[in-house]
Amino acid sequence: MEVLPGMYSSAKRGSHLHLSTLAVGFFTLAAWTGQGTLLRASERYFVRALPKIREALQSGGGSDVNTTLVSIILLSIYEEMVATKDSEFPMRAHLRGAIALINEKDSNPIEQTPSQQVFHSIEAQIIKNSRSFSNPMIPTPIVWPLPHARGPSPKVVLSSIAAEIVRLRQTWERMLNQPQPQDDTKIKTILRKAIEIDINLVTWTHWLPEHWVPTAATMIPEAVREAGIYRNRCDCYADMWIAVTWNTFRDCRILVQRIMLRCLSMARPLDPDGRRAIAITQTIHKLADDVCASVPYLLGSQLESVRMKPGLVTYPWSETRPVTQTHSMSAPLMGPWHLFPFLRNLCDSDLGLPPAQYRWIQDQINRCMVIYFQR
């Protein structure tokens, strides 16, 4: 959402962008401060933004399709926040609306097209939704992946690989929804594609610059241990965004591994002795352990809302990864929010994690809910 500050500064008071920004902003403040009045204010701004968005969509996106799409993305984020508060999965109604608007613009090339930054934001939302089998797939735009500039940064390269995972899951679910018995040829095709994507994901880790590589913590404050650490393991990162990108990689790879595992279970001749399935299961468990090892770094000793006083939280560190002032300021506010979807995706019983690990993960999910919603 790099484009939002500039857009908001020139937005008219009472416009859909003005109202949708306030809806997300007030909800975020409510989560950080625990003030119910701010939560009710966010609801009012959301309700006021809806007819403005409908009016813009009825006119084909309005005079500025970028502004309309950013407003829809904001309302989609608001929708996700409310679903998280209510322990539900978001319906993604507004994200579907953004996709419909993109498709409409693709069919009318003379009209204004969305900016590269807006395309990237929408693509990220679609990819995030697809990474959990608990979330129903939503239709992708006619043109997929979306056409935005793809530089050499680790985050952008990972996004390119993840866009292929969306296609993989769509192909997988189309096959499962066919009424006739599953064709071994189709299963083999999906398995080959999954293996190809998995290789690309592993290659991504070898391409990263040195400062992106996590290191084991050498100092874990007692308050962090008491708050929650799994098997005495904690990894430290150069910054929170690198940690989130690593967890995105793990989330993506777990999904691909699960599809590979299901393919093998449906086509027994592909794994007659079960060794491939065992290796895949071990990989899934290793990735889950890595996500758990990021929890102390992202949450530190935090057990409740810091009421906008982030200095109250302590964090682990290593000799090469000290706790920065930026991390101390931003992690108490955003760390739990970024961590929550990764933990929730680990709660699927199909992963076969140890019962003690499931309980620990659920405890950390509850911890995030207390931090944001005092529950």
TORMAR-448971 format. One record per residue (C-alpha): residue in one letter; x, y, z. Coordinates in steps of 0.2 Angstrom, whole numbers, padded with zeros to 4 digits, always signed. Layout:
<sites>
aXYZ...
</sites>
This chain:
<sites>
m+0000+0000+0000e+0014+0012-0004v+0003+0023-0014l-0010+0026+0000p-0001+0041+0009g-0001+0051-0007m-0018+0046-0012y-0026+0050+0005s-0018+0067+0006s-0027+0072-0009a-0043+0063-0006k-0059+0073-0003r-0067+0072+0014g-0081+0059+0014s-0075+0051-0002h-0074+0032-0002l-0055+0032+0000h-0056+0044+0014l-0069+0034+0023s-0061+0017+0020t-0044+0023+0026l-0052+0029+0042a-0061+0012+0044v-0045+0003+0044g-0036+0016+0054f-0049+0017+0068f-0050-0002+0069t-0031-0003+0070l-0031+0010+0084a-0045+0000+0093a-0034-0016+0093w-0019-0007+0099t-0028+0003+0113g-0043-0008+0117q-0055+0007+0116g-0072+0001+0111t-0077+0019+0105l-0063+0018+0091l-0070+0001+0086r-0088+0008+0084a-0081+0023+0074s-0072+0011+0062e-0089+0002+0059r-0097+0018+0055y-0084+0023+0043f-0085+0006+0035v-0104+0007+0033r-0102+0025+0026a-0089+0019+0013l-0100+0005+0006p-0112+0015-0004k-0098+0026-0011i-0089+0011-0017r-0105+0004-0025e-0107+0021-0034a-0090+0021-0041l-0091+0002-0047q-0107+0006-0056s-0098+0019-0065g-0084+0007-0070g-0073+0012-0056g-0075+0030-0057s-0064+0044-0064d-0048+0036-0055v-0048+0017-0055n-0032+0016-0044t-0041+0026-0030t-0056+0014-0032l-0046-0001-0031v-0036+0005-0016s-0052+0009-0007i-0058-0009-0011i-0042-0016-0004l-0044-0006+0012l-0061-0013+0014s-0055-0030+0011i-0042-0028+0025y-0056-0021+0036e-0066-0037+0032e-0051-0048+0037m-0048-0039+0053v-0066-0041+0058a-0066-0059+0054t-0050-0061+0064k-0058-0053+0079d-0074-0064+0077s-0063-0080+0075e-0070-0083+0057f-0062-0084+0040p-0065-0068+0029m-0077-0070+0014r-0066-0059+0003a-0081-0051-0005h-0072-0035-0008l-0057-0044-0015r-0068-0052-0027g-0075-0035-0032a-0057-0028-0035i-0054-0043-0047a-0070-0040-0056l-0065-0022-0059i-0048-0027-0065n-0056-0039-0077e-0068-0026-0083k-0053-0014-0086d-0043-0028-0096s-0058-0029-0108n-0058-0010-0111p-0039-0007-0114i-0043+0011-0119e-0048+0015-0101q-0036+0019-0087t-0027+0004-0080p-0022+0001-0062s-0004+0005-0057q+0009-0007-0054q+0009-0005-0035v-0010-0008-0034f-0008-0024-0045h+0005-0030-0032s-0006-0027-0017i-0021-0036-0025e-0010-0051-0030a-0003-0052-0013q-0021-0053-0006i-0025-0067-0018i-0009-0077-0014k-0012-0075+0005n-0030-0082+0003s-0024-0097-0007r-0011-0103+0005s-0024-0110+0017f-0035-0125+0012s-0047-0118+0025n-0050-0103+0014p-0061-0107-0002m-0052-0102-0018i-0057-0085-0026p-0057-0083-0045t-0041-0075-0051p-0041-0061-0063i-0041-0066-0082v-0023-0061-0083w-0013-0070-0070p-0001-0067-0063l-0005-0049-0063p+0006-0038-0074h+0018-0028-0062a+0036-0025-0062r+0046-0039-0055g+0063-0034-0049p+0077-0045-0041s+0072-0042-0023p+0069-0058-0012k+0051-0053-0009v+0046-0050-0027v+0054-0066-0033l+0045-0076-0019s+0029-0067-0025s+0032-0073-0043i+0034-0091-0037a+0019-0090-0025a+0008-0084-0040e+0011-0101-0048i+0005-0109-0032v-0012-0101-0034r-0013-0109-0051l-0007-0126-0044r-0021-0126-0031q-0034-0121-0044t-0029-0136-0055w-0029-0147-0040e-0046-0142-0034r-0054-0143-0052m-0048-0161-0052l-0055-0165-0035n-0072-0158-0041q-0074-0169-0056p-0087-0182-0054q-0078-0196-0062p-0064-0206-0054q-0047-0197-0053d-0036-0200-0068d-0018-0205-0063t-0011-0195-0078k-0019-0179-0071i-0012-0183-0053k+0005-0186-0060t+0004-0169-0070i+0000-0160-0054l+0013-0169-0044r+0026-0164-0057k+0021-0146-0056a+0021-0146-0037i+0039-0153-0037e+0044-0140-0049i+0037-0126-0038d+0045-0134-0023i+0062-0134-0031n+0060-0115-0035l+0055-0112-0017v+0071-0121-0011t+0081-0112-0024w+0075-0095-0017t+0082-0099+0000h+0100-0101-0008w+0098-0085-0018l+0095-0074-0003p+0108-0061+0003e+0118-0066+0019h+0108-0053+0030w+0092-0062+0026v+0097-0078+0034p+0090-0081+0051t+0101-0085+0066a+0098-0094+0082a+0096-0082+0097t+0110-0082+0109m+0100-0072+0122i+0082-0076+0127p+0076-0065+0141e+0066-0075+0154a+0050-0065+0151v+0051-0071+0133r+0053-0089+0138e+0038-0087+0150a+0027-0079+0137g+0030-0094+0124i+0044-0103+0116y+0043-0120+0108r+0056-0133+0112n+0068-0119+0118r+0071-0114+0100c+0071-0096+0094d+0077-0088+0078c+0082-0070+0075y+0080-0059+0059a+0087-0043+0053d+0070-0035+0053m+0051-0040+0055w+0048-0039+0036i+0061-0052+0033a+0054-0063+0046v+0037-0061+0038t+0044-0065+0021w+0052-0081+0028n+0036-0087+0035t+0027-0083+0019f+0040-0095+0011r+0036-0108+0024d+0017-0106+0022c+0019-0108+0003r+0030-0123+0004i+0019-0132+0017l+0004-0130+0004v+0014-0137-0010q+0020-0151+0001r+0002-0155+0006i-0003-0156-0012m+0012-0168-0016l+0007-0179-0001r-0011-0180-0007c-0006-0184-0025l+0005-0199-0018s-0010-0205-0007m-0021-0205-0023a-0009-0214-0034r-0001-0227-0024p+0011-0234-0038l+0020-0217-0037d+0026-0221-0019p+0024-0240-0016d+0035-0241+0000g+0029-0224+0007r+0046-0217+0008r+0042-0201-0002a+0027-0198+0009i+0037-0200+0025a+0050-0187+0018i+0037-0175+0014t+0029-0176+0031q+0046-0173+0039t+0048-0158+0028i+0031-0151+0033h+0035-0153+0052k+0052-0145+0049l+0044-0130+0041a+0031-0129+0055d+0045-0129+0068d+0053-0115+0059v+0037-0105+0060c+0036-0108+0079a+0054-0103+0081s+0049-0086+0074v+0036-0083+0087p+0048-0076+0101y+0056-0064+0088l+0039-0057+0083l+0030-0057+0099g+0044-0056+0112s+0037-0055+0130q+0021-0047+0124l+0005-0054+0132e-0007-0040+0131s-0009-0024+0121v+0005-0012+0125r-0007+0003+0124m+0005+0012+0112k+0019+0010+0124p+0030-0003+0114g+0045-0001+0126l+0037-0012+0138v+0041-0028+0128t+0057-0037+0128y+0064-0047+0113p+0077-0061+0110w+0093-0057+0101s+0109-0064+0094e+0127-0057+0092t+0123-0054+0074r+0105-0049+0076p+0103-0036+0090v+0086-0029+0094t+0084-0013+0084q+0074+0002+0090t+0063+0000+0074h+0059-0018+0079s+0056-0013+0097m+0044+0001+0091s+0035-0009+0077a+0034-0027+0082p+0022-0024+0097l+0010-0016+0086m+0011-0027+0070g+0020-0043+0075p+0005-0052+0081w-0005-0047+0066h+0008-0054+0054l+0010-0070+0064f-0008-0074+0066p-0012-0081+0049f+0004-0092+0049l-0001-0100+0065r-0019-0102+0060n-0013-0112+0045l-0003-0124+0056c-0019-0129+0065d-0025-0140+0051s-0025-0158+0058d-0019-0165+0041l-0002-0158+0045g+0000-0172+0058l+0010-0161+0070p+0013-0168+0088p-0002-0164+0099a+0009-0154+0111q+0014-0143+0096y-0004-0141+0091r-0008-0135+0109w+0006-0123+0109i+0001-0116+0093q-0016-0113+0099d-0010-0105+0114q+0000-0093+0104i-0016-0089+0093n-0025-0085+0109r-0011-0074+0114c-0013-0064+0098m-0031-0062+0101v-0028-0056+0119i-0015-0044+0113y-0027-0036+0100f-0044-0039+0106q-0042-0042+0125r-0050-0059+0123
</sites>
